[in-house]
Amino acid sequence: MKLKIKKSDTVMVIAGNDKGKTGRVLEVYPDKMKILVEQVNVRVKHEKPNKSNQKGGIVHKELPIHYSNVQIIEGKDPVRIGIRKNSSGDKERYSRASGKII
């Protein structure tokens, strides 16, 4: 299934512990139907020392959330997204509230 949310979109969390937070999409995982959002769903992980983290210790990590728990922001409000074909036959994403192309 193809998701309507893409990398670098600005989204707002509409459900869960981080409800109301906004952030930029860093990664999209279409096979798992999850997205990684900046500064959302931050968890504490204990890591052993390794090449990338010489000391190890406690690390704060952003974990993916389900894409249905977020909506794209247009202006200040979250909006639903639709997909339609434009005059040249290409697909485009648009806001269902205003009809503007995103």
C-alpha positions as CSV (number, residue, x, y, z in Angstrom):
1,M,0.0,0.0,0.0
2,K,1.3,3.5,-0.9
3,L,1.1,6.1,1.9
4,K,-0.1,9.6,1.2
5,I,2.5,11.0,3.7
6,K,6.0,11.6,2.3
7,K,9.4,12.4,3.6
8,S,9.9,16.0,4.8
9,D,6.1,16.7,5.1
10,T,5.1,18.6,8.3
11,V,2.6,16.6,10.3
12,M,0.6,16.8,13.5
13,V,0.0,13.8,15.8
14,I,-3.8,13.3,16.3
15,A,-3.7,10.2,18.6
16,G,-1.5,8.7,21.2
17,N,0.8,10.0,24.0
18,D,2.2,12.7,21.8
19,K,-1.2,14.0,20.6
20,G,-0.9,17.7,19.5
21,K,2.8,17.7,18.7
22,T,4.0,18.7,15.3
23,G,7.2,17.6,13.4
24,R,8.8,16.8,10.1
25,V,8.7,13.3,8.7
26,L,12.2,11.9,8.6
27,E,11.5,8.4,7.3
28,V,8.6,6.5,5.8
29,Y,8.2,2.7,6.1
30,P,5.4,1.7,3.7
31,D,5.8,-2.0,4.3
32,K,5.1,-1.5,8.0
33,M,2.7,1.4,7.5
34,K,4.8,3.5,9.9
35,I,6.6,6.9,9.8
36,L,9.4,8.4,11.8
37,V,8.6,12.0,12.9
38,E,11.1,14.4,14.4
39,Q,10.8,14.9,18.2
40,V,7.8,12.6,18.4
41,N,7.6,9.2,20.3
42,V,11.0,9.7,21.9
43,R,12.0,6.8,24.1
44,V,15.0,6.0,26.3
45,K,17.2,3.2,25.2
46,H,20.3,1.7,27.0
47,E,23.0,1.0,24.5
48,K,26.3,-1.0,24.9
49,P,29.5,0.7,23.6
50,N,30.0,0.2,19.9
51,K,31.8,1.8,17.0
52,S,29.3,4.6,16.5
53,N,28.8,5.2,20.3
54,Q,32.1,4.7,22.0
55,K,30.8,5.3,25.6
56,G,27.4,3.6,25.3
57,G,24.9,4.5,28.0
58,I,21.4,6.1,27.9
59,V,20.3,7.3,24.5
60,H,17.0,9.2,23.6
61,K,15.7,7.7,20.3
62,E,12.7,8.6,18.1
63,L,10.7,5.5,17.2
64,P,8.2,5.1,14.3
65,I,4.5,5.6,14.8
66,H,1.6,4.4,12.7
67,Y,0.7,6.7,9.8
68,S,-3.0,6.8,10.8
69,N,-2.1,8.7,13.9
70,V,-0.9,11.8,12.0
71,Q,-2.3,14.3,9.6
72,I,-0.5,16.7,7.3
73,I,-0.6,20.4,8.3
74,E,-1.8,23.1,5.9
75,G,-1.3,26.5,7.5
76,K,-2.0,25.8,11.2
77,D,-4.7,23.1,10.9
78,P,-4.3,19.4,10.1
79,V,-6.1,18.4,6.9
80,R,-7.1,15.2,5.2
81,I,-5.3,14.4,1.9
82,G,-6.7,13.1,-1.3
83,I,-5.1,12.0,-4.6
84,R,-6.4,13.1,-8.0
85,K,-5.1,13.3,-11.6
86,N,-4.2,16.8,-12.9
87,S,-4.8,18.0,-16.4
88,S,-1.6,16.3,-17.8
89,G,-2.6,13.0,-16.2
90,D,-0.1,12.9,-13.4
91,K,-1.2,12.1,-9.8
92,E,-1.1,15.0,-7.3
93,R,-1.9,15.3,-3.6
94,Y,-4.4,17.8,-2.5
95,S,-6.1,19.1,0.6
96,R,-9.7,17.8,0.9
97,A,-10.6,20.9,3.0
98,S,-9.4,23.6,0.6
99,G,-8.7,21.7,-2.6
100,K,-5.2,23.2,-2.8
101,I,-2.3,21.1,-4.2
102,I,0.2,20.0,-1.5
